[in-house]
Amino acid sequence: MLDKICLTLAIIGGLNWGSIGLFGFDIVAWIFGGQNALFSRIIYTVIALAAVWCISLLFRNDTEHSHSSAH
């Protein structure tokens, strides 16, 4: 469950970066009151931590997970 939450947050972060790159528009800043607003900074930090967690997905052995869910 934590993997899915973190992956979802990382995707949201990627979409926000895409919006900045393509349109110069920061969705998080727009919603939460600017890039330097406390809540925006908390959101940026949570998304960054989720992305760091997602790095672990690259190094996991998928065969163990699929065998345990098959039983």
N, C-alpha and C positions, 0 to 999 in steps of 0.2 A: 504493500500500500504506500509506504514512504517513497519507494522508487517512482511510482506513478505520480505522486504529488510533486516530487522534485522535477521529474521530467516535464510535467505540465508547466511548472513555474519557469523552467529553463526555456521552454518553447515560447511562453509569454515574453520573456526577456529578449529572445531572438526576434520575435515579431516587433517588439518595441525598437530594437536596434535597426531593424529593417525600415521601420517608419522614419527613424532619424536619418538614416542613410539616403532613402529615396525622396523624402519630402521635407526633411529638416524639422520634423514634428515629433516631439517627445510625448508620447501618450501618458506615461506615468506622471510626468511633471504637469501635464495639462489637467489630469484628474485630481492630483493631490496638492496642487498649489506651487509648482515650480521645482526646479532641480534641487534647490537648497532647503526646501521645506523639510522639516523633521520627518514627516510621514513618508515623503518621497524617498528620502535617504534610507529609511527603514525598509521600504519595499525593494529598493535597489540592493540592499545588503542581503535580504532574504532570498532574492532571486540569484544573487551571486553564490550564496551558500548552497542553494539547490543545484546550481551548475557544477559546483565542486563535488557535491555528492554524486552527480551523474557521471563523473569521471570514473567512479568505481564500477559503473555498469560495463565499461569497456574491458575490464579485467576479470569479470566473473566467469565461472565455468557454467555455461548454459545447460550442459548435459546433466549436471547434478540436479538442477532446478526442474527440468522436464521429467526426470525419473521420479522425483519425490511427488510431483503433482499427478503422475499417472496411477499411483497406488491408492 
